[in-house]
Amino acid sequence: MAIFVIAVLFPCLYLGYLGLKSIKQEKQWQQQLVRENLERSLSLTIDQIESKLDDQIRASLRQISPPSNLTEAYINSLRNLKTQSSLVHDVFLFDKELRLVFPKTFRNEEGSQIKNLNTLRPQENEHLHAGEHLEVLGKLEEALVEYQKGFSSTLSKSVHAALLSRIARCQFKKGDYENARRTYQMIIDEDKNQFYGEGMPYVLVAHLQLIEIAETKRLSLDVRSQLLNFYRLLVEQSDKLEQAQYSFCLDQVQSRLQHQQQFLSQYQRATLDSIVRLEKEIKDEHVFRDFLQINILPEIKQEINSKLRDSRFNNSAERKDIQYLSEQSDSIAWTIGMRVNDDLKSPIKFIGVRIRRNALPDAVRTVLKESQPSEEVRIALLDTAERTLVPDGLSAATVVLIKPFSRFEELASGTKLALVAIGENPLETISSKSLIIYYILLGSVIVLIAFGIVFILRDISREERIAVMKSEFIANVSHEVKTPIATIRALAENLNEGWVTGQEKQREYFFLIEREAKRLTHLVENILDFSRIEKAKKTYRIEATSMADSTKKVIERFRLLVDVDGVLIKENIENDLPLLMLDAEAYEQALLNLLDNAVKYSREEKVIEISARLEDDSIIVAVADHGIGISKKDSEKIFEKFYRSPIPDGRKIPGSGIGLTLVKEIIEAHGGTIKVESKIGKGSTFILSFPISKDNTKMSDG
């Protein structure tokens, strides 16, 4: 057993360990391969999303390419882009000196816009000052005449506007509202958004005075129209005003509109709403401009100084036309895209956009609608807590793999792209499915090894049992041989020494010597026949034999051996049994073994019954005893060589353990069968069956 454990069991266990280790390594390798494929797929998707977003930003930047002169129409198109685009949050423009051109802000307080009043000719200047002096004295008609004298064909537009403003003022003071209204309207028409003035632009004064004239004359409709026109002018041209001017006029307009709002027509209400929206946009632009100057402009200057070469951004090998900057300032995360303006005639050098925070999730949605992996594995956008944002309905999915964005990491605000599984983790399921064949093969090998071990153990156990049986067989045979030899020797010595003188007594001794010699001969024949059968050298002399005569012959021979032991043999032999082709000596030897066993395993009352009859197409020979019986378990083994069934009462019964094996071999060699019927405590019956319907003469000689 130790040799078996060392030579067989340990190698098998080691091979099993190597197999399991190999499967584990194969699983890890396949999981790594699956992970690499998933990472590659996720990286491609991220690149696709970022490329799509990059293309959208590039298209937006090209869409806002400025003309040579910044017109109001162009400024309005920028504002429309912000309101209509899902990508652009704000737009900004820089000139060559990195000064903000857009968003605009209020005009710097640098004094009057009229810089040529002091360059008037003495005569024109005399008329202007004379008129102002007369106006102060209350001589309005004379002042008007002096102002009228100041007009000439060489006046600039700003001086012309200054004289008109003074004329309209005198007319208003006189109460000549109609002429004052016409003069103020002339100022508005001729100004054309130039905002000439001395402190307060003339056009603003003109609008305020027109509103006051309409209110004085109780022209409600005219008041509302004037208020809306003035409101629009203030909002649209706020960058040409000082902040104080803008705030003062805006308060005047809004306070009056508040009283007039309930009287506005539907068209006027719509006009008012559009102006309010524009005012809010401009306020937002002012806020964004301040944010740009404080937080973004320093970063832009540094980036431009370090990366601008030949009017191009060296951002990457493939995309050199856009520079992205991302930062977080005052808890506000921002990402901008900026490019160089290719139009050398334009005052604008750099064009940029601030990208909306939802631009990246929107790009993810667009890409995922176009292409998604299998239903088992999906691509999703996760927030910082790894909750699914895109697509919807995947809150219970299992996160398999997470990968951050590269070019738009700040724009992502901590969101990441991930592969999620609807059911089980594919890293486990995919590799497990592919490893099933390995598990099957390893399981098959283990099962085969287990069966081999079982068979080997069974063979070892059987060989050990046979070895024990052989030892017992040798001991029993030695005893069986020794007993008759000792008897013969003792009887012969008595006769030889002359101890037995009577003729009758001598005959008795000779009879005993003959009986023991026959018993010894029977034992030797059994051993020799068993040896021949084991070596497949047993031969039979087949001839026509009377089963009745051969059976009776065995009975008579056996009686001579057991008469003195008080054995009663009952026979029931049919005389008209047909002849059979068999070896009579072999049959008689087999039957003698059965009778010998019947006597050995009988109780104190040794009654043996033997019968031979014709039944159907067979001759049945039965040997029955009333002995200890055989258990069902032992009935299946008693024909094995060297096997001896245990005795319930513990008696030791002599025997070699080959008798029934020899019987079975002889009977089956003649085409017959043998079976046993037994009950514990009631005896056993051995039944031999020889078929006569077949040609039982066709037997193998070996």
MORA-V451473 format. One line per field, one symbol per residue. burial: b if it has 16 or more other ideal C-beta (glycine too) atoms within 10 Angstrom, else e. A space follows every 10 residues. Layout:
burial->???
This chain:
burial->eeeeeeebee ebeeeeeebe eeeeeebeeb beebbeebee ebeebbebbb ebbbebbeeb beebebeeeb eeeebeebbe bbeebebbbb bbbbeeeeee ebbbbbbeee eebbeeeeeb eeebeebbeb beebbeeeeb ebbbebbebb eeeebeebbb bbbbbbbbbb bbeeebbeeb bebbebbbee beebbbbeeb bbbbbbbbbb bbbbeeeeee ebbbbbbbbb bbbbbbbbbb bbeebbeebb ebbeebbeee eeebeeebee bbeebeebbe bbeebbebbe bbeeebbeeb eebbeeeeee eebebeeeeb ebbbbbeeee eeebbbbbbb beeeebbbbb bbbbbbeebb bbbbbebbee eeeeeebbbb bbeeeeebeb eeebeebebb beeebebbeb bbbebbbbbb beeebbbeeb beeebeeeee ebeeebeebe eeeeeeeeee eeeeeeeebe ebbeebbeeb beebeebbee beeebeeeeb eeeeeeeebe ebbebbeebb ebbeebbebb eebeeeebeb ebeebebbeb bbebbeebee bbeeeebebe eebeeebeeb bbbbebbbbb bbbbbbbbbe bbeeebbbbb bbeeeeebbb bbbbbbbbbb eeebbeebbb bbbbbeeeee eeeebbbbbb bbbbbbbebb bbebebebee eebbbbebbb bbeeebeebe ee
